[in-house]
Amino acid sequence: MSVPLADRVIQLAFDPGISPKGGGLPGLSVLKNVVNSINLFGIIAVVGALAVSLGVWAWGHHTGGHQAEANGKKGAVVASGAAIGLGAANGIIAFFTDLGSQVH
């Protein structure tokens, strides 16, 4: 026996009733602390990478090493982009989580 098309669409749009909920599993606070520590470690590493890249850029500029200067510029741009990403990680995830929760 075949199922009408309207019933198939209703079955596809079924809401399972699942949503994120804090406190359901043990260790959530530990996991948050670990992720926060990883984020801090990443930010510290990016500061170091930016300092090294700016030093290579300056060294290449003053010695006439065009390849070193170009690599220093690339490193500075990548480190700056990584800093933006690390700093905005919570906001980016919150934005897309909110956007995804609006899908019905």
C-alpha positions in Angstrom: 0.0 0.0 0.0 1.5 3.4 -1.0 1.7 6.4 1.3 0.3 9.7 -0.1 2.9 12.4 -0.8 1.4 14.7 1.9 2.0 12.1 4.5 5.6 11.6 3.4 6.3 15.3 3.7 4.8 15.4 7.2 7.0 12.5 8.2 10.1 14.3 6.8 9.2 17.4 8.8 8.8 15.5 12.1 10.4 17.3 15.1 12.3 14.8 17.2 12.2 17.3 20.2 16.0 17.3 20.7 17.7 20.5 21.8 21.0 21.3 23.5 20.8 21.2 27.3 23.6 21.9 29.8 24.2 19.7 32.8 23.0 16.5 31.2 26.4 14.8 31.4 29.1 14.8 34.1 32.3 16.5 33.3 30.8 19.4 31.3 32.6 22.0 33.4 35.9 20.2 33.0 35.4 20.1 29.2 34.7 23.8 29.2 37.9 24.5 31.1 39.9 22.3 28.8 38.5 24.2 25.7 39.1 27.5 27.3 42.7 26.5 28.1 43.2 25.4 24.5 41.8 28.7 23.2 44.2 30.6 25.5 47.1 28.5 24.4 46.2 29.2 20.8 46.0 33.0 21.4 49.5 32.9 23.1 50.9 30.9 20.2 49.4 33.4 17.7 51.1 36.3 19.6 54.4 34.5 19.3 53.8 33.8 15.6 52.9 37.4 14.9 56.1 38.6 16.7 58.3 36.2 14.7 56.5 37.1 11.4 56.9 40.8 12.0 60.6 40.3 12.8 61.1 38.3 9.6 59.3 41.0 7.6 61.5 43.7 9.1 64.7 41.7 8.7 63.8 40.9 5.0 63.0 44.5 4.3 66.2 45.9 5.8 68.5 43.3 4.2 66.9 43.3 0.8 65.6 39.8 1.1 62.4 39.9 -0.8 61.5 36.3 -0.2 61.9 36.8 3.6 59.9 40.0 3.5 57.1 38.3 1.6 57.1 35.4 4.0 57.0 37.7 6.9 54.0 39.5 5.4 52.2 36.2 4.8 52.9 35.1 8.4 51.6 38.4 9.8 48.4 38.1 7.8 47.9 34.5 8.8 48.6 35.2 12.5 46.2 38.1 12.4 43.5 36.0 10.8 44.1 33.3 13.4 43.7 35.8 16.2 40.5 37.0 14.7 39.2 33.5 14.5 40.2 32.6 18.1 38.8 35.7 19.5 35.5 35.4 17.6 35.1 31.7 18.1 32.3 32.0 20.7 30.5 34.6 18.7 30.7 32.6 15.4 29.5 29.4 17.0 26.7 31.3 18.8 25.6 32.9 15.6 25.4 29.7 13.6 23.8 27.8 16.5 21.1 30.5 16.7 20.7 30.4 12.9 20.4 26.6 12.9 17.8 26.7 15.7 15.6 28.9 13.5 15.3 26.2 10.8 11.9 24.5 11.0 
